[in-house]
Amino acid sequence: MHFSDDTVSGGVREQLFSLGDVPCVLWTPATPAAGPLILMGHGGGQHKKAPGMVARARRFVLDAGWSVVVADAPGHGDRPTDEHFDRRATELQARVEAGEDFALLMAGFHELVAARTVGEWRSVLDAVQALDHVGTGPVGYFGVSLGCGLGVPFVAAEPRVRAAVLGLGGGAANTEHAARISVPVQFLMQWDDERIPRADGLALFEAFGSAEKTLHANPGKHGELPRFEVDANVAFFRRHLVEG
């Protein structure tokens, strides 16, 4: 675990670090307060410090006092070049442009990437929870779009995760993983999503094995998730990671 930067701004401490060749960022309260930790998965074409990720992380830290960690997915952000993933991504784009089913192709790509990220993210959790100012408190997961495609197999495999917010994803490749998830799930859908067919999103929600699962569906396209859903995310994690 190699730290490359450590700054404090507006009550939030930001630490950039790498674990092997995986670049990560950790946000914590400026005043140490070990408690819940949220691991977030970024969207496709984004990275660990994309504006939306930073804004959501600051809400979790400032409003609730939690810690947040994000790792760059393969082929994103500051990850070293990977010819295998780059080639697959180029092939995927060409097939999409040729008119093949976007959701089905993306589901297959997410499955390929998840074969690597599940293990990486579990190692990131190990490393971060070993820090005194984070500790081994309850863990939550947040991820939409790519963060959902990679998050479903991760949550299914990681017993430390006690609640998950997932969304903007479908069930083509993740139904089997979703069936193994038993923790509470809050699932976010855009009713007019141009990338994920409505039926695919509903199929994934239906597949979750959780006794408690809630569907939040809003009008709009894939990238138009309402800002007010962040309030619901905070309340959801507070109920299951703090009050529960």
C-alpha positions in Angstrom: 0.0 0.0 0.0 1.9 3.1 -1.3 0.5 6.5 -0.5 1.3 9.3 -3.0 -0.7 12.2 -1.7 -2.5 13.2 1.5 -4.5 16.5 1.7 -7.4 17.9 3.7 -10.0 20.3 2.3 -13.4 21.4 3.7 -13.4 18.8 6.4 -12.5 15.9 4.1 -9.1 14.1 4.1 -8.2 12.7 0.7 -5.4 10.1 0.3 -4.2 8.8 -3.0 -2.6 5.3 -2.8 -1.8 2.3 -4.9 -2.1 -1.3 -4.1 0.1 -3.2 -6.5 -0.8 -1.7 -9.8 -4.3 -0.6 -8.7 -4.6 3.2 -8.1 -7.1 4.1 -5.4 -8.4 7.1 -3.4 -9.6 7.1 0.2 -11.8 9.9 1.6 -12.3 10.1 5.4 -13.4 12.8 7.9 -10.6 15.2 8.6 -11.0 14.3 12.3 -10.5 10.6 12.6 -13.7 8.7 13.4 -13.6 5.0 12.6 -17.0 3.8 11.4 -18.8 2.5 8.3 -16.8 2.2 5.1 -18.4 2.6 1.6 -16.6 1.0 -1.4 -17.8 2.7 -4.6 -17.5 1.4 -8.1 -17.2 4.1 -10.8 -19.0 4.1 -14.2 -17.7 3.1 -17.5 -15.3 5.6 -19.1 -14.9 7.3 -15.7 -12.4 6.9 -13.0 -11.9 7.0 -9.2 -12.0 10.9 -9.0 -14.7 11.6 -11.6 -16.8 14.6 -10.5 -19.8 12.5 -9.6 -17.7 10.1 -7.5 -16.1 13.0 -5.6 -19.4 14.7 -4.9 -21.1 11.5 -3.6 -18.0 10.6 -1.5 -18.0 14.1 0.1 -21.7 13.7 1.0 -21.0 10.4 2.6 -18.1 11.8 4.6 -19.5 15.2 5.5 -23.1 14.2 6.1 -22.6 10.9 7.8 -19.0 10.7 8.9 -18.2 7.6 6.9 -15.1 6.6 4.9 -15.1 6.0 1.2 -12.7 4.2 -1.1 -12.7 3.9 -4.9 -10.3 2.0 -7.1 -9.7 2.5 -10.8 -11.1 -0.4 -12.8 -9.0 -2.0 -15.5 -8.6 0.2 -18.6 -9.7 3.3 -16.6 -8.1 6.2 -14.8 -4.5 5.8 -13.8 -4.4 2.0 -14.4 -1.4 0.8 -16.4 -2.1 0.0 -20.1 -3.5 -3.5 -20.5 -3.4 -4.6 -24.1 -5.9 -7.4 -23.5 -8.6 -5.2 -22.0 -7.9 -2.4 -24.5 -8.3 -4.9 -27.4 -11.6 -6.2 -26.0 -12.9 -2.7 -25.4 -12.1 -1.8 -29.0 -13.8 -4.9 -30.3 -16.8 -4.1 -28.1 -17.1 -0.6 -29.5 -16.9 -1.9 -33.1 -19.6 -4.5 -32.5 -21.9 -1.9 -30.9 -21.4 0.5 -33.9 -22.2 -2.5 -36.1 -25.6 -2.7 -34.5 -25.2 -5.6 -32.1 -27.1 -5.7 -28.8 -25.4 -3.1 -26.5 -26.7 -4.5 -23.2 -25.7 -8.1 -24.0 -22.2 -7.1 -25.2 -21.6 -4.9 -22.1 -22.8 -7.7 -19.8 -20.2 -10.0 -21.2 -17.4 -7.4 -20.9 -18.4 -6.7 -17.3 -18.1 -10.4 -16.5 -14.6 -10.4 -18.0 -13.5 -7.4 -16.0 -15.1 -8.7 -12.8 -13.0 -11.8 -12.9 -10.1 -9.5 -11.9 -11.8 -6.7 -9.9 -13.5 -8.9 -7.3 -10.2 -10.1 -6.0 -8.6 -6.6 -6.3 -11.4 -4.9 -4.4 -11.3 -7.5 -1.6 -7.6 -6.7 -1.2 -8.4 -3.0 -1.2 -10.8 -3.6 1.7 -8.2 -5.6 3.6 -5.6 -2.8 3.2 -8.0 0.1 4.1 -9.5 -1.6 7.1 -6.1 -2.1 8.5 -5.7 1.7 8.8 -6.3 3.0 12.3 -8.5 5.9 11.1 -10.8 3.6 9.1 -10.9 0.4 11.1 -13.1 -2.7 10.7 -16.5 -1.2 10.9 -19.5 -2.3 8.7 -19.0 -2.1 4.9 -21.4 -0.9 2.2 -21.1 -0.9 -1.6 -22.3 1.7 -4.1 -22.1 1.2 -7.9 -24.2 2.0 -11.0 -23.6 1.2 -14.6 -20.1 -0.4 -14.8 -20.1 -0.1 -11.0 -23.2 -2.3 -11.0 -21.8 -4.8 -13.5 -18.7 -5.3 -11.4 -20.5 -4.7 -8.1 -23.0 -7.6 -8.2 -20.3 -10.3 -8.3 -18.3 -8.5 -5.8 -21.1 -8.1 -3.3 -22.0 -11.8 -3.9 -18.5 -12.8 -3.0 -17.7 -10.4 -0.1 -19.3 -11.2 3.3 -18.1 -7.9 4.8 -20.6 -6.0 2.7 -23.8 -5.5 4.7 -25.8 -3.4 2.3 -25.5 -2.4 -1.4 -26.8 0.4 -3.7 -26.7 -0.9 -7.2 -28.3 0.3 -10.5 -28.3 1.1 -14.2 -27.5 -2.5 -14.9 -29.2 -5.6 -16.3 -29.4 -9.2 -15.6 -27.8 -10.8 -18.7 -24.6 -11.9 -17.0 -25.3 -11.2 -13.4 -28.4 -13.2 -12.6 -26.5 -16.1 -11.0 -24.4 -13.7 -8.9 -27.5 -11.7 -7.9 -29.2 -14.8 -6.6 -26.4 -15.3 -4.1 -26.8 -11.8 -2.6 -28.8 -11.8 0.6 -28.0 -8.3 2.1 -30.4 -5.4 1.7 -30.3 -3.9 -1.8 -31.5 -0.5 -3.1 -31.7 -0.7 -6.9 -31.8 2.4 -9.1 -33.3 2.3 -12.6 -33.9 4.9 -15.3 -37.2 4.1 -16.9 -36.2 5.4 -20.3 -32.6 4.0 -20.2 -31.3 3.9 -23.8 -28.5 1.4 -22.8 -30.1 -1.1 -20.5 -33.6 -2.3 -21.7 -36.2 -1.9 -19.0 -36.9 -5.6 -18.9 -33.2 -6.4 -18.3 -33.1 -4.0 -15.3 -36.3 -5.5 -13.8 -34.9 -9.0 -14.4 -31.8 -8.1 -12.3 -33.8 -6.7 -9.5 -36.0 -9.8 -9.5 -32.9 -12.0 -9.4 -31.5 -10.6 -6.1 -31.9 -13.1 -3.4 -32.2 -10.4 -0.7 -35.2 -10.5 1.6 -35.1 -6.7 1.6 -34.8 -5.1 -1.7 -36.2 -1.8 -3.0 -36.6 -0.5 -6.5 -36.2 3.2 -7.2 -37.3 3.9 -10.8 -37.2 7.4 -12.2 -38.0 8.8 -15.7 -35.0 9.7 -17.8 -32.1 8.3 -19.7 -29.0 6.4 -18.5 -27.0 9.4 -17.4 -30.0 11.3 -15.9 -30.1 9.7 -12.4 -31.7 12.4 -10.1 -29.5 14.0 -7.6 -32.1 13.5 -4.8 -31.3 9.8 -5.0 -28.2 10.5 -3.0 -30.4 11.4 0.0 -32.0 8.0 -0.3 -28.6 6.3 -0.5 -27.4 8.0 2.7 -30.6 7.1 4.5 -30.4 3.5 3.2 -26.8 3.0 4.4 -27.5 4.7 7.7 -30.4 2.3 8.4 -28.4 -0.8 7.6 -24.8 0.1 8.6 -25.4 2.3 11.6 -28.9 1.8 13.1 -29.4 -1.8 12.1 
